[in-house]
Each structure stands twice: as structure tokens, then as C-alpha cells.
Amino acid sequence: MLRPSGFVSSPSWPWPWPIPSTPWAYVDPLIGTINGGQVFAGATLPYGLAKAVADVDNGGNGENTSGFDSPTGPTLGNFPLFPQICPDDGDVNSCSFRIGDRKVGYVPESIVASPGSFAITPKSNVSAVMTVAGKTAVYRFTFPPSGRMMGNGTFLPSFGSGSFPMFFCVDWFGADMYETGVWVNNRAGSEPKQISVSRVFNNFYLEAGGFARFRIVKDQSVTARVGLSFKSSTQACFSAEKDASDPLGQFESLQ
């Protein structure tokens, strides 16, 4: 009796894309979270009690964050945490405690979601990454290491008509910053941190901007990274972080 035999060969050429090491790489928790969707995008486990995510004050389409919640997600907001940088370190009452006072927008491009993990950066620049373990949620909040300055202006061209907006984002490296603020002409103050000035041809005498003060450093040098954009200050920061992620170490190589 003859017994059939044979073999099956597979193509020897490589796949045109890398094969993920885990099936979770195919899961996108953000699907169904906007335009009226009710999908939970945060970190959780099957049948887990802890559901870590950012609370928002409306439908989730570019709204404000009011805290980072653990028990039931954004619907009830049982025990939210809300990190913030208070205007006056010496006065706790300068912090914002009520939901309406502490809520702040977020950077849409900062959202990163995967099974068991969720990350977002509010416009306060205090980034949050969260994960869970059954009945427990774990959060990691990262405060900005330096006094980032963001702003924009509308300019008239030297030749031609119309105007154009320009946005910037400045980060400082290599020194300990201890005070920031704004100035108008010859007067400055550490509060407020924001300023808006209308300056036209017949108002040229009004000058304004921001300032930063540093402690003495060993090599007497401070490095500034300035990102630029025609779109937004957020885009300017993104471009700066992408183009020069390590300004201190990259300076010579960029020359």
C-alpha cells in the first residue's frame, strides 16, 4: 500500500511590514470615542474594577479635562486626581480646587491609548500616564522641567498686503530657573503669566514680552530651544521636540 507523501513550501520573501509580537498591537482603544461614541478609551482589565482615564466636561471631542479618575471612568467621576502648578507656591489657596476652576483643555496629539495603558497631556503641560492592576489604578504625573514659554503674534509683511500669524515655543536647558513672568515697556512682574498686547502702526510705543530668571551655573551658559510654526504654539513645541530632542547634547552636531 502506497502512502502519499509531500510537503508544502512557504514563500521565502519577507513580509512588507513587521509582524507585531502581540495581538494587542492590533487594538485601538480610541475607536468609537468621538462623535457621540460611548467607548471607554482608558486603562482597564477584563472584569476589572479600576478604570483609569481622564474625565472631560462634555462629549470628549476636544473638551476640558477636570481630573483623572479610577473607579468608573468619566461618567460618574468618583475620586478624581488633578495635578496642577499653582500660581503661588507659598499659598495653597492660590490653587484651583472646584471643577469649574481647575478644568483645562488638553493637547489632542498627546493622547496615546493601548490595552491597559492611557496617556494624555493637558494644556497645563502636566502629562499623565496611567495603568491598572485589577482593583488598583496607578498614575504617573510628569511636571514640566523648565519654564516653557508659548505665544504668538500677527505680523504685517514688509512688502504686500494682509497679515500672517506666527507661533513660538521656547524651552530652557542647562540652568535652574526660579522665576518667570511678563513685562510691558519698563515694568515686569511674576504674575500674571500671560499677556495680550495689541500693537499697530499707531501704537508702536507699546512693547511687551515674557522673561525668565536663572540661578548661576558652572559654565555660565543657558541653552534656549525655540520652535516655530504658522499653525499653533502646540505644533511649534512638537516640532522643537522632534527636531532637537536633546539641545545640550545636539548643539555641536547641529552646527
Secondary structure, 3 states (H helix, E strand, C coil): CCCCCCCCCCCCCCCCCCCCCCHHHHCCCCCCCCCCCCCCCCECCCCCCCCEEEEECCCCCCCEEEEEECCCCCCCCCCCECCCCCCCCCCHHHCCCCHHHHCEEECHHHCEEECCEEEECECCCCEEEEEEECCEEEEEEECCCCCCEEEEEEECCCCCCCCEEEEEEEEEECCCEEEEEEEECCEEECCCCCCCCCCCHHHCCCCEEEEEEECCCCCCCCEEEEEEECCCHHHHHHHHHHHCCCHHHHHHHHC
